[in-house]
Amino acid sequence: MFYVYAQNNSNARFDFDKEAGITHYVVIEADNADEADIRAFEIGLYFGFAPSDCSHCGSRWKLAEESRLDPEETIEPHMFLVEDVPSNRDFVGKKEMCVHYLNGTKEWF
């Protein structure tokens, strides 16, 4: 299954880390939501407020179960990409989605 983490633009900025694979949308392949959250944390996502987050805007990331677009469905990355990823000039080279596969590889879109 694939879990989509959509980054909140907290404090009027997005985090981007090409090496870690952090961008506007981070997609993680995992067997369940708990595993996806663990992998997301290892990549560098965090859940809850960080000192750099805006108390008005909210925290930057939500746990997988809080982020699911439809609790009855899983999402394949290409399905999400085609319909839901907007163009956003804030990201270098339009790298707005990074898919982290179970085998450890990453793919950028």
C-alpha positions, 0 to 999 in steps of 0.5 A: 500500500502507498501512504501519502503525506501532504506537507502543510505550508506551516510558517509560509514555507515548505521543507525540501530535502532532495537527498532525504526525499522530502518535498510537497508530497511524500509517498511511502510504500508500507504494509500498514499505516504504523509502518509508513509512519515509522519510515516517514519519521526515519526519512525526516518527517515529524508529527506534532508541532516543531519549533519551526511550525506556526501555531496558527498554520498547524503542524507540517505533517500528519500521521498516515491515518490522519492523512488518508484521502479515503480510509477504504482505499489505498492509492497508487502513486501514479493515480495520485500524481495524474489528478492531484499534484498541482504545479507549485513554483516553490519547489526546485525543478517542480519536484513536488512528489517523492515516492519511497518504495519498500526496496529503498529506492526513491522516484521523483515526480 
